[in-house]
């Protein structure tokens, strides 16, 4: 049984071999701040566990992946690698922490950063952790509450819609569970006793299956590539979504209406069980 630190370094060696073609002793030293003898020992240990994976290239002075390379400590995941690449491109993670060295020219469709007060986030996290309520000065966008107002909430979870973070919380003013956007919390007041149990938030606890498929007007080959793109089996895939997150998911996928009525050229996927999904949206108290 390998120690966690050793196994982590072996995973790093394999990451570099698989995604970047090679690794050397200095890579391990720089990433984990270990001694030269320890880095050499790690490379030797890796070869003992995966003797056919790495070949030493004398000219490059590093170990390179062999033609028979088979991962032993790493499960190659394109989504994970691209997530690292995206984090580096957006400046969320320092290159030295990403395990990537050979970064291709990369850009992303930037999203404006939302201004979340760290003290607000810290207080909401504390309330969730300790199952407490907290007074927040909240700026609603409703006509009924046009000005910032203090209200007591009992947060129990967090949601992300691809653009914004919100706290899922019980609102003591309206006596219901709602979403509170973190950037709109302008101040924090006192903590108090918590509200209802999070399991009473039915829309958060229960899930609905949205069945998606290729647009019916696409050609056979186009449908096939859309099915591959979205990991569909037999022409469809089911997205299991919390009712409380359903509106956000459908909005992000541009599926808040019957997408089959839009041109296939611009709308590649549609909701197959649209009637049931429309009913689920009504249950989640959103108008499609």
ZAKOL-115114 format. One record per residue (C-alpha): residue number from 1; residue in one letter; z, x, y. Coordinates in steps of 0.5 Angstrom, whole numbers. Each point is the difference from the previous one (the first is absolute). Example, Ala and Ser with C-alpha at 12.3 -4.5 7.8 and 13.67 -1.06 7.14 Angstrom:
BEGIN
   k r     z     x     y
   1 a    16    25    -9
   2 s    -2     2     7
! end
This chain:
BEGIN
   k r     z     x     y
   1 x     0     0     0
   2 x    -2     3     7
   3 x     4     0     6
   4 x    -3    -4     5
   5 x    -1     5     5
   6 x    -4     4    -5
   7 x    -4    -6    -2
   8 x    -2    -1     7
   9 x    -2     7     1
  10 x    -4    -1    -7
  11 x    -3    -7     3
  12 x    -2     4     6
  13 x    -4     5    -4
  14 x    -4    -5    -3
  15 x    -1    -4     6
  16 x    -3     6     3
  17 x    -4     2    -6
  18 x    -3    -8    -1
  19 x    -1    -1     8
  20 x    -2     6     3
  21 x    -2     4    -6
  22 x     5     6     0
  23 x     7     3     1
  24 x     3     6     1
  25 x     7     3     1
  26 x     1     0     7
  27 x    -2    -8     0
  28 x     7    -1    -4
  29 x     4     5     5
  30 x    -3    -3     6
  31 x     1    -7    -2
  32 x     7     0    -4
  33 x     3     6     4
  34 x     1     4    -7
  35 x     0     7    -2
  36 x    -6     4    -2
  37 x     3     1    -7
  38 x     2    -8     0
  39 x    -7    -2     2
  40 x    -3     5    -6
  41 x     5    -3    -5
  42 x    -3    -7     2
  43 x    -7     2    -1
  44 x     2     3    -7
  45 x     4    -6    -2
  46 x    -6    -5     2
  47 x    -5     4    -4
  48 x     5    -1    -6
  49 x     0    -7     1
  50 x    -7    -1     1
  51 x    -4     6    -3
  52 x    -7    -2     1
  53 x     1    -3     7
  54 x     0     7     5
  55 x    -5     6     0
  56 x     2     6     4
  57 x    -6     2     5
  58 x     1     7     1
  59 x    -5     0     6
  60 x     3    -6     4
  61 x     7     2    -3
  62 x     2    -6    -2
  63 x     1    -5    -6
  64 x    -6    -5     0
  65 x    -1    -6    -4
  66 x    -3     1    -7
  67 x    -6    -5    -2
  68 x     5    -3    -5
  69 x     5    -1     5
  70 x     4    -6    -2
  71 x     6    -2     4
  72 x     7     1    -3
  73 x     5    -1     6
  74 x    -4    -4     5
  75 x    -4    -7    -1
  76 x    -6     1     5
  77 x     0    -6     5
  78 x    -5    -1     5
  79 x     4    -5     4
  80 x     6     5     0
  81 x    -5     6     2
  82 x    -3    -4     5
  83 x     6    -3     3
  84 x     3     8     1
  85 x    -7     1     4
  86 x     1    -6     4
  87 x     7     2     2
  88 x    -3     7     2
  89 x    -5    -3     4
  90 x     4    -5     4
  91 x     5     6     1
  92 x     6    -4    -4
  93 x     1     6    -5
  94 x    -1     7     2
  95 x    -5     4    -4
  96 x     5     5    -3
  97 x     3    -6    -4
  98 x    -6    -4    -2
  99 x    -1     5    -6
 100 x    -7     0     3
 101 x    -4     7     3
 102 x    -7    -2     0
 103 x     0    -6     4
 104 x    -7    -3     1
 105 x    -2    -2     7
 106 x     3    -7     0
 107 x     1    -6     5
 108 x     3    -6    -1
 109 x     0    -7     4
 110 x     6     1     4
 111 x     5    -5     1
 112 x     4     0     7
 113 x     7     2    -2
 114 x     5    -5     1
 115 x     6     2     4
 116 x     6    -2    -4
 117 x     7     3     3
 118 x     3     4    -5
 119 x     7    -3     1
 120 x    -3    -7    -1
 121 x    -3     2    -7
 122 x     7     4    -1
 123 x     4    -6     1
 124 x    -5    -5    -4
 125 x     0     5    -6
 126 x     8     0     1
 127 x     0    -8     0
 128 x    -4     0    -6
 129 x     4     5    -4
 130 x     7    -3     1
 131 x    -3    -7     0
 132 x     2    -2     7
 133 x    -2    -4     6
 134 x    -2     3     7
 135 x    -2    -2     7
 136 x    -6     2     2
 137 x    -4    -1     7
 138 x    -7    -3    -2
 139 x    -6    -1     3
 140 x    -3    -6    -3
 141 x    -8    -2     1
 142 x     2    -7     0
 143 x    -1    -5     5
 144 x     7    -3    -1
 145 x     3     7     1
 146 x    -4     4     5
 147 x     6     5     2
 148 x     4     5    -4
 149 x     6    -4    -3
 150 x     6     2    -4
 151 x     0    -2    -7
 152 x     4     1    -6
 153 x    -4     2    -6
 154 x     1     3    -7
 155 x    -5     4    -3
 156 x    -1     2    -7
 157 x    -7     3    -1
 158 x    -6     3     4
 159 x    -7    -2     0
 160 x    -7     4     2
 161 x    -6    -4     2
 162 x    -4     7     0
 163 x     1     0     8
 164 x     7    -2     1
 165 x     7     0    -3
 166 x     4    -6     0
 167 x     7    -1    -2
 168 x     1    -6    -5
 169 x     6    -4     2
 170 x     4    -6     0
 171 x     0    -3     8
 172 x     7    -3     1
 173 x    -3    -4     6
 174 x    -6    -3    -3
 175 x     4     0    -7
 176 x    -6     2    -4
 177 x    -3     7    -3
 178 x    -5     3     5
 179 x    -3     7     2
 180 x     2     4     5
 181 x    -5     5     3
 182 x     4     6     1
 183 x    -3     2     7
 184 x     2    -6     3
 185 x     7     1    -2
 186 x     2     3     7
 187 x     8     0    -1
 188 x     5     0    -5
 189 x     7    -3     1
 190 x     6    -1    -5
 191 x     0     0    -8
 192 x     3    -6    -3
 193 x     1    -4    -7
 194 x    -7    -1    -3
 195 x    -4    -6    -1
 196 x    -3    -3    -7
 197 x    -1     4    -6
 198 x    -7     3     0
 199 x    -2    -3    -6
 200 x     1    -7     4
 201 x    -7     3     4
 202 x    -4    -4    -5
 203 x    -7     2     4
 204 x     2     8    -1
 205 x     3    -1    -7
 206 x    -6    -4    -3
 207 x    -7     3    -1
 208 x    -7    -3    -1
 209 x    -6     2    -3
 210 x    -7     1     4
 211 x    -6     1    -4
 212 x    -5     3     3
 213 x    -7     2    -2
 214 x    -7     2     3
 215 x    -4    -4     5
 216 x    -4    -5    -4
 217 x    -6     2     4
 218 x     0     7    -2
 219 x    -5     3    -5
 220 x     2     2    -7
 221 x     1     7     2
 222 x     3    -1     6
 223 x     5    -5    -3
 224 x     1     6    -6
 225 x     2     5     6
 226 x     4    -5     4
 227 x     4    -1    -7
 228 x     1     7    -1
 229 x     2     1     7
 230 x     6    -5    -1
 231 x     2     2    -7
 232 x    -3    -7    -2
 233 x     0    -2    -8
 234 x    -5    -5    -2
 235 x    -2    -1     7
 236 x     6    -2     3
 237 x     7     3     2
 238 x     7    -3     2
 239 x     4     2     5
 240 x     7    -2    -1
 241 x     3    -1     7
 242 x     7    -2     3
 243 x    -1    -7     3
 244 x     3     3     7
 245 x    -5     6     0
 246 x    -6    -5    -2
 247 x    -3    -1     7
 248 x     0     7     1
 249 x    -3     2    -6
 250 x    -6    -5     1
 251 x    -1     2     7
 252 x     0     7    -1
 253 x    -6    -1    -5
 254 x    -3    -5     4
 255 x     1    -6    -5
 256 x     4    -5     4
 257 x    -6    -5    -1
 258 x    -5    -2    -5
 259 x    -3     7     0
 260 x    -6    -2    -4
 261 x    -3    -4     6
 262 x    -1     7     4
 263 x    -6     4    -2
 264 x     1     5    -6
 265 x    -3     6     4
 266 x     7     0     4
 267 x     5    -3    -4
 268 x    -1     3    -7
 269 x     6    -4    -3
 270 x     3    -7    -1
 271 x     6    -4    -2
 272 x    -2    -3    -7
 273 x     6    -5     0
 274 x    -1    -2     8
 275 x     3    -7    -1
 276 x     6     3    -3
 277 x     1     5     5
 278 x    -1    -4     6
 279 x     6    -4    -3
 280 x     4     6    -1
 281 x    -1     1     7
 282 x     2    -6     2
 283 x     6     1    -4
 284 x     1     6     4
 285 x     0    -4     6
 286 x    -6     4     3
 287 x    -6    -4     2
 288 x    -7     3    -3
! end
